[in-house]
Amino acid sequence: MGDVRLIHTLLQGYADQGLLLARSISSLYDQLRDFIVYDEGGIQGVCSLHISWDNLAEIRSLAVARDMRGRGIGALLVRSCLDEAESLEIEQVFVLTYQSEFFRKIGFKDKDKRDLPHKVWSDCLHCPKFPDCDEEALMWVSKKNNCLIY
């Protein structure tokens, strides 16, 4: 609970630059259990896995302290979220992002936003950028459940 304001400060720095959507302190308290924190002498990175629907989750609020960027912390946080998704038997994880190349390197593939109706009609409807969202949608699909039958 004591980390919420630190998480908010880290996220707000990126939100102020238009690189991610701002989160209220209240919403962080509401969704605190969704977050994974990278703590190396203080919070250096955060990422959230939000369950959206049956077999579908979203990576949200990925941020790494500016002086810690380029060290693999963001990828580590995202992979931790993907591991958690697999442990929950969630086979698909999407992201709406301005950093699409970063997510492609981790294994996400481009996705049409129109294929994410649960997202659009729940969270996006309340976003100040709706309906003119300029973020890209990408999807990760678990390889654990992909089987070939001969």
Biotite code that builds the C-alpha atoms (Angstrom):
import biotite.structure as struc

atoms = struc.array([
    struc.Atom([0.000, 0.000, 0.000], chain_id="A", res_id=1, res_name="MET", atom_name="CA", element="C"),
    struc.Atom([2.889, 2.327, 0.728], chain_id="A", res_id=2, res_name="GLY", atom_name="CA", element="C"),
    struc.Atom([4.089, 2.089, -2.884], chain_id="A", res_id=3, res_name="ASP", atom_name="CA", element="C"),
    struc.Atom([0.970, 3.508, -4.531], chain_id="A", res_id=4, res_name="VAL", atom_name="CA", element="C"),
    struc.Atom([2.127, 7.129, -4.521], chain_id="A", res_id=5, res_name="ARG", atom_name="CA", element="C"),
    struc.Atom([5.567, 6.112, -5.833], chain_id="A", res_id=6, res_name="LEU", atom_name="CA", element="C"),
    struc.Atom([3.923, 4.088, -8.610], chain_id="A", res_id=7, res_name="ILE", atom_name="CA", element="C"),
    struc.Atom([1.708, 7.070, -9.403], chain_id="A", res_id=8, res_name="HIS", atom_name="CA", element="C"),
    struc.Atom([4.705, 9.402, -9.647], chain_id="A", res_id=9, res_name="THR", atom_name="CA", element="C"),
    struc.Atom([6.543, 7.033, -12.005], chain_id="A", res_id=10, res_name="LEU", atom_name="CA", element="C"),
    struc.Atom([3.490, 6.601, -14.246], chain_id="A", res_id=11, res_name="LEU", atom_name="CA", element="C"),
    struc.Atom([2.601, 10.296, -14.175], chain_id="A", res_id=12, res_name="GLN", atom_name="CA", element="C"),
    struc.Atom([5.998, 11.253, -15.567], chain_id="A", res_id=13, res_name="GLY", atom_name="CA", element="C"),
    struc.Atom([5.233, 9.277, -18.716], chain_id="A", res_id=14, res_name="TYR", atom_name="CA", element="C"),
    struc.Atom([1.596, 10.380, -18.787], chain_id="A", res_id=15, res_name="ALA", atom_name="CA", element="C"),
    struc.Atom([2.681, 14.036, -18.715], chain_id="A", res_id=16, res_name="ASP", atom_name="CA", element="C"),
    struc.Atom([4.618, 13.364, -21.931], chain_id="A", res_id=17, res_name="GLN", atom_name="CA", element="C"),
    struc.Atom([1.658, 11.610, -23.564], chain_id="A", res_id=18, res_name="GLY", atom_name="CA", element="C"),
    struc.Atom([3.465, 8.275, -23.610], chain_id="A", res_id=19, res_name="LEU", atom_name="CA", element="C"),
    struc.Atom([0.858, 6.432, -21.536], chain_id="A", res_id=20, res_name="LEU", atom_name="CA", element="C"),
    struc.Atom([-2.537, 7.159, -20.122], chain_id="A", res_id=21, res_name="LEU", atom_name="CA", element="C"),
    struc.Atom([-2.679, 8.881, -16.759], chain_id="A", res_id=22, res_name="ALA", atom_name="CA", element="C"),
    struc.Atom([-3.899, 6.833, -13.810], chain_id="A", res_id=23, res_name="ARG", atom_name="CA", element="C"),
    struc.Atom([-5.529, 8.331, -10.767], chain_id="A", res_id=24, res_name="SER", atom_name="CA", element="C"),
    struc.Atom([-4.274, 7.397, -7.328], chain_id="A", res_id=25, res_name="ILE", atom_name="CA", element="C"),
    struc.Atom([-7.748, 5.995, -6.642], chain_id="A", res_id=26, res_name="SER", atom_name="CA", element="C"),
    struc.Atom([-7.548, 3.660, -9.659], chain_id="A", res_id=27, res_name="SER", atom_name="CA", element="C"),
    struc.Atom([-4.114, 2.478, -8.525], chain_id="A", res_id=28, res_name="LEU", atom_name="CA", element="C"),
    struc.Atom([-5.514, 1.525, -5.135], chain_id="A", res_id=29, res_name="TYR", atom_name="CA", element="C"),
    struc.Atom([-8.425, -0.228, -6.872], chain_id="A", res_id=30, res_name="ASP", atom_name="CA", element="C"),
    struc.Atom([-6.084, -2.234, -9.088], chain_id="A", res_id=31, res_name="GLN", atom_name="CA", element="C"),
    struc.Atom([-2.983, -2.535, -6.920], chain_id="A", res_id=32, res_name="LEU", atom_name="CA", element="C"),
    struc.Atom([-3.092, -6.336, -7.026], chain_id="A", res_id=33, res_name="ARG", atom_name="CA", element="C"),
    struc.Atom([-2.683, -6.173, -10.832], chain_id="A", res_id=34, res_name="ASP", atom_name="CA", element="C"),
    struc.Atom([0.792, -4.609, -10.504], chain_id="A", res_id=35, res_name="PHE", atom_name="CA", element="C"),
    struc.Atom([4.255, -6.103, -10.577], chain_id="A", res_id=36, res_name="ILE", atom_name="CA", element="C"),
    struc.Atom([6.980, -3.837, -9.226], chain_id="A", res_id=37, res_name="VAL", atom_name="CA", element="C"),
    struc.Atom([10.704, -3.889, -9.934], chain_id="A", res_id=38, res_name="TYR", atom_name="CA", element="C"),
    struc.Atom([12.401, -2.687, -6.761], chain_id="A", res_id=39, res_name="ASP", atom_name="CA", element="C"),
    struc.Atom([16.146, -2.103, -6.776], chain_id="A", res_id=40, res_name="GLU", atom_name="CA", element="C"),
    struc.Atom([16.690, 0.255, -3.882], chain_id="A", res_id=41, res_name="GLY", atom_name="CA", element="C"),
    struc.Atom([13.351, 1.850, -4.690], chain_id="A", res_id=42, res_name="GLY", atom_name="CA", element="C"),
    struc.Atom([10.687, 1.367, -7.307], chain_id="A", res_id=43, res_name="ILE", atom_name="CA", element="C"),
    struc.Atom([12.453, 1.372, -10.661], chain_id="A", res_id=44, res_name="GLN", atom_name="CA", element="C"),
    struc.Atom([9.695, -0.122, -12.791], chain_id="A", res_id=45, res_name="GLY", atom_name="CA", element="C"),
    struc.Atom([6.061, -1.178, -12.813], chain_id="A", res_id=46, res_name="VAL", atom_name="CA", element="C"),
    struc.Atom([3.716, -3.138, -15.025], chain_id="A", res_id=47, res_name="CYS", atom_name="CA", element="C"),
    struc.Atom([0.149, -4.303, -14.660], chain_id="A", res_id=48, res_name="SER", atom_name="CA", element="C"),
    struc.Atom([-1.675, -7.419, -15.837], chain_id="A", res_id=49, res_name="LEU", atom_name="CA", element="C"),
    struc.Atom([-5.393, -6.690, -15.956], chain_id="A", res_id=50, res_name="HIS", atom_name="CA", element="C"),
    struc.Atom([-7.795, -9.553, -16.635], chain_id="A", res_id=51, res_name="ILE", atom_name="CA", element="C"),
    struc.Atom([-10.305, -8.317, -19.200], chain_id="A", res_id=52, res_name="SER", atom_name="CA", element="C"),
    struc.Atom([-12.420, -11.325, -20.044], chain_id="A", res_id=53, res_name="TRP", atom_name="CA", element="C"),
    struc.Atom([-12.420, -15.107, -20.189], chain_id="A", res_id=54, res_name="ASP", atom_name="CA", element="C"),
    struc.Atom([-8.997, -16.052, -21.565], chain_id="A", res_id=55, res_name="ASN", atom_name="CA", element="C"),
    struc.Atom([-8.007, -12.431, -22.229], chain_id="A", res_id=56, res_name="LEU", atom_name="CA", element="C"),
    struc.Atom([-5.845, -10.010, -20.251], chain_id="A", res_id=57, res_name="ALA", atom_name="CA", element="C"),
    struc.Atom([-4.138, -6.704, -20.905], chain_id="A", res_id=58, res_name="GLU", atom_name="CA", element="C"),
    struc.Atom([-0.664, -5.399, -20.151], chain_id="A", res_id=59, res_name="ILE", atom_name="CA", element="C"),
    struc.Atom([-1.095, -1.898, -18.723], chain_id="A", res_id=60, res_name="ARG", atom_name="CA", element="C"),
    struc.Atom([0.966, 0.883, -17.228], chain_id="A", res_id=61, res_name="SER", atom_name="CA", element="C"),
    struc.Atom([4.456, -0.309, -18.119], chain_id="A", res_id=62, res_name="LEU", atom_name="CA", element="C"),
    struc.Atom([6.970, 2.261, -16.935], chain_id="A", res_id=63, res_name="ALA", atom_name="CA", element="C"),
    struc.Atom([10.670, 2.149, -16.059], chain_id="A", res_id=64, res_name="VAL", atom_name="CA", element="C"),
    struc.Atom([12.568, 4.919, -14.297], chain_id="A", res_id=65, res_name="ALA", atom_name="CA", element="C"),
    struc.Atom([14.404, 6.970, -16.892], chain_id="A", res_id=66, res_name="ARG", atom_name="CA", element="C"),
    struc.Atom([17.831, 6.305, -15.407], chain_id="A", res_id=67, res_name="ASP", atom_name="CA", element="C"),
    struc.Atom([17.165, 2.545, -15.487], chain_id="A", res_id=68, res_name="MET", atom_name="CA", element="C"),
    struc.Atom([15.988, 2.293, -19.110], chain_id="A", res_id=69, res_name="ARG", atom_name="CA", element="C"),
    struc.Atom([17.866, 0.011, -21.486], chain_id="A", res_id=70, res_name="GLY", atom_name="CA", element="C"),
    struc.Atom([18.656, -2.579, -18.812], chain_id="A", res_id=71, res_name="ARG", atom_name="CA", element="C"),
    struc.Atom([15.916, -5.080, -19.679], chain_id="A", res_id=72, res_name="GLY", atom_name="CA", element="C"),
    struc.Atom([13.655, -4.133, -16.782], chain_id="A", res_id=73, res_name="ILE", atom_name="CA", element="C"),
    struc.Atom([10.648, -3.467, -19.007], chain_id="A", res_id=74, res_name="GLY", atom_name="CA", element="C"),
    struc.Atom([11.006, -6.822, -20.753], chain_id="A", res_id=75, res_name="ALA", atom_name="CA", element="C"),
    struc.Atom([11.427, -8.553, -17.385], chain_id="A", res_id=76, res_name="LEU", atom_name="CA", element="C"),
    struc.Atom([8.235, -6.950, -16.081], chain_id="A", res_id=77, res_name="LEU", atom_name="CA", element="C"),
    struc.Atom([6.243, -7.875, -19.190], chain_id="A", res_id=78, res_name="VAL", atom_name="CA", element="C"),
    struc.Atom([7.538, -11.460, -19.124], chain_id="A", res_id=79, res_name="ARG", atom_name="CA", element="C"),
    struc.Atom([6.549, -11.689, -15.450], chain_id="A", res_id=80, res_name="SER", atom_name="CA", element="C"),
    struc.Atom([3.032, -10.616, -16.401], chain_id="A", res_id=81, res_name="CYS", atom_name="CA", element="C"),
    struc.Atom([2.950, -13.185, -19.234], chain_id="A", res_id=82, res_name="LEU", atom_name="CA", element="C"),
    struc.Atom([4.111, -15.905, -16.829], chain_id="A", res_id=83, res_name="ASP", atom_name="CA", element="C"),
    struc.Atom([1.309, -14.938, -14.469], chain_id="A", res_id=84, res_name="GLU", atom_name="CA", element="C"),
    struc.Atom([-1.194, -15.019, -17.338], chain_id="A", res_id=85, res_name="ALA", atom_name="CA", element="C"),
    struc.Atom([-0.070, -18.538, -18.229], chain_id="A", res_id=86, res_name="GLU", atom_name="CA", element="C"),
    struc.Atom([-0.310, -19.648, -14.595], chain_id="A", res_id=87, res_name="SER", atom_name="CA", element="C"),
    struc.Atom([-3.921, -18.397, -14.644], chain_id="A", res_id=88, res_name="LEU", atom_name="CA", element="C"),
    struc.Atom([-4.473, -20.271, -17.943], chain_id="A", res_id=89, res_name="GLU", atom_name="CA", element="C"),
    struc.Atom([-5.028, -17.025, -19.822], chain_id="A", res_id=90, res_name="ILE", atom_name="CA", element="C"),
    struc.Atom([-3.941, -17.704, -23.383], chain_id="A", res_id=91, res_name="GLU", atom_name="CA", element="C"),
    struc.Atom([-4.144, -14.204, -24.877], chain_id="A", res_id=92, res_name="GLN", atom_name="CA", element="C"),
    struc.Atom([-2.691, -10.938, -23.618], chain_id="A", res_id=93, res_name="VAL", atom_name="CA", element="C"),
    struc.Atom([-3.047, -7.674, -25.495], chain_id="A", res_id=94, res_name="PHE", atom_name="CA", element="C"),
    struc.Atom([-1.528, -4.252, -25.182], chain_id="A", res_id=95, res_name="VAL", atom_name="CA", element="C"),
    struc.Atom([-2.436, -0.819, -26.501], chain_id="A", res_id=96, res_name="LEU", atom_name="CA", element="C"),
    struc.Atom([0.809, 1.082, -26.845], chain_id="A", res_id=97, res_name="THR", atom_name="CA", element="C"),
    struc.Atom([2.961, 3.704, -28.480], chain_id="A", res_id=98, res_name="TYR", atom_name="CA", element="C"),
    struc.Atom([5.965, 1.382, -28.075], chain_id="A", res_id=99, res_name="GLN", atom_name="CA", element="C"),
    struc.Atom([4.907, -1.351, -30.492], chain_id="A", res_id=100, res_name="SER", atom_name="CA", element="C"),
    struc.Atom([8.427, -2.376, -31.511], chain_id="A", res_id=101, res_name="GLU", atom_name="CA", element="C"),
    struc.Atom([9.328, -3.113, -27.890], chain_id="A", res_id=102, res_name="PHE", atom_name="CA", element="C"),
    struc.Atom([6.362, -5.503, -27.605], chain_id="A", res_id=103, res_name="PHE", atom_name="CA", element="C"),
    struc.Atom([7.058, -7.106, -30.999], chain_id="A", res_id=104, res_name="ARG", atom_name="CA", element="C"),
    struc.Atom([10.531, -8.057, -29.734], chain_id="A", res_id=105, res_name="LYS", atom_name="CA", element="C"),
    struc.Atom([8.889, -9.895, -26.823], chain_id="A", res_id=106, res_name="ILE", atom_name="CA", element="C"),
    struc.Atom([6.618, -11.867, -29.163], chain_id="A", res_id=107, res_name="GLY", atom_name="CA", element="C"),
    struc.Atom([3.497, -9.737, -29.491], chain_id="A", res_id=108, res_name="PHE", atom_name="CA", element="C"),
    struc.Atom([1.884, -9.534, -32.942], chain_id="A", res_id=109, res_name="LYS", atom_name="CA", element="C"),
    struc.Atom([-0.079, -6.666, -34.464], chain_id="A", res_id=110, res_name="ASP", atom_name="CA", element="C"),
    struc.Atom([-3.815, -6.823, -33.841], chain_id="A", res_id=111, res_name="LYS", atom_name="CA", element="C"),
    struc.Atom([-6.726, -4.776, -35.140], chain_id="A", res_id=112, res_name="ASP", atom_name="CA", element="C"),
    struc.Atom([-8.283, -2.811, -32.272], chain_id="A", res_id=113, res_name="LYS", atom_name="CA", element="C"),
    struc.Atom([-11.718, -3.705, -33.618], chain_id="A", res_id=114, res_name="ARG", atom_name="CA", element="C"),
    struc.Atom([-10.988, -7.302, -32.565], chain_id="A", res_id=115, res_name="ASP", atom_name="CA", element="C"),
    struc.Atom([-10.922, -6.181, -28.918], chain_id="A", res_id=116, res_name="LEU", atom_name="CA", element="C"),
    struc.Atom([-14.567, -5.314, -28.255], chain_id="A", res_id=117, res_name="PRO", atom_name="CA", element="C"),
    struc.Atom([-14.471, -5.921, -24.519], chain_id="A", res_id=118, res_name="HIS", atom_name="CA", element="C"),
    struc.Atom([-11.643, -3.429, -24.180], chain_id="A", res_id=119, res_name="LYS", atom_name="CA", element="C"),
    struc.Atom([-13.251, -0.816, -26.410], chain_id="A", res_id=120, res_name="VAL", atom_name="CA", element="C"),
    struc.Atom([-16.604, -0.874, -24.651], chain_id="A", res_id=121, res_name="TRP", atom_name="CA", element="C"),
    struc.Atom([-15.286, -0.981, -21.115], chain_id="A", res_id=122, res_name="SER", atom_name="CA", element="C"),
    struc.Atom([-12.167, 1.125, -20.580], chain_id="A", res_id=123, res_name="ASP", atom_name="CA", element="C"),
    struc.Atom([-11.702, 2.877, -23.908], chain_id="A", res_id=124, res_name="CYS", atom_name="CA", element="C"),
    struc.Atom([-15.169, 4.393, -23.811], chain_id="A", res_id=125, res_name="LEU", atom_name="CA", element="C"),
    struc.Atom([-14.056, 6.515, -20.834], chain_id="A", res_id=126, res_name="HIS", atom_name="CA", element="C"),
    struc.Atom([-10.675, 7.481, -22.273], chain_id="A", res_id=127, res_name="CYS", atom_name="CA", element="C"),
    struc.Atom([-10.150, 11.118, -23.302], chain_id="A", res_id=128, res_name="PRO", atom_name="CA", element="C"),
    struc.Atom([-8.689, 9.877, -26.614], chain_id="A", res_id=129, res_name="LYS", atom_name="CA", element="C"),
    struc.Atom([-11.801, 7.865, -27.528], chain_id="A", res_id=130, res_name="PHE", atom_name="CA", element="C"),
    struc.Atom([-12.756, 7.419, -30.363], chain_id="A", res_id=131, res_name="PRO", atom_name="CA", element="C"),
    struc.Atom([-9.563, 8.821, -31.896], chain_id="A", res_id=132, res_name="ASP", atom_name="CA", element="C"),
    struc.Atom([-7.083, 6.485, -30.206], chain_id="A", res_id=133, res_name="CYS", atom_name="CA", element="C"),
    struc.Atom([-3.644, 6.564, -31.785], chain_id="A", res_id=134, res_name="ASP", atom_name="CA", element="C"),
    struc.Atom([-2.194, 3.641, -29.829], chain_id="A", res_id=135, res_name="GLU", atom_name="CA", element="C"),
    struc.Atom([-1.379, 0.393, -31.607], chain_id="A", res_id=136, res_name="GLU", atom_name="CA", element="C"),
    struc.Atom([-2.905, -2.906, -30.526], chain_id="A", res_id=137, res_name="ALA", atom_name="CA", element="C"),
    struc.Atom([-0.754, -6.015, -30.236], chain_id="A", res_id=138, res_name="LEU", atom_name="CA", element="C"),
    struc.Atom([-1.544, -9.525, -28.995], chain_id="A", res_id=139, res_name="MET", atom_name="CA", element="C"),
    struc.Atom([0.533, -12.253, -27.375], chain_id="A", res_id=140, res_name="TRP", atom_name="CA", element="C"),
    struc.Atom([-0.726, -15.833, -27.543], chain_id="A", res_id=141, res_name="VAL", atom_name="CA", element="C"),
    struc.Atom([0.497, -18.507, -25.132], chain_id="A", res_id=142, res_name="SER", atom_name="CA", element="C"),
    struc.Atom([2.589, -21.211, -26.752], chain_id="A", res_id=143, res_name="LYS", atom_name="CA", element="C"),
    struc.Atom([1.800, -23.665, -23.948], chain_id="A", res_id=144, res_name="LYS", atom_name="CA", element="C"),
    struc.Atom([-1.590, -24.409, -25.379], chain_id="A", res_id=145, res_name="ASN", atom_name="CA", element="C"),
    struc.Atom([-0.636, -24.481, -29.060], chain_id="A", res_id=146, res_name="ASN", atom_name="CA", element="C"),
    struc.Atom([-0.496, -28.140, -30.070], chain_id="A", res_id=147, res_name="CYS", atom_name="CA", element="C"),
    struc.Atom([-0.072, -29.846, -33.393], chain_id="A", res_id=148, res_name="LEU", atom_name="CA", element="C"),
    struc.Atom([-2.173, -32.953, -33.932], chain_id="A", res_id=149, res_name="ILE", atom_name="CA", element="C"),
    struc.Atom([-0.867, -35.445, -36.502], chain_id="A", res_id=150, res_name="TYR", atom_name="CA", element="C"),
])
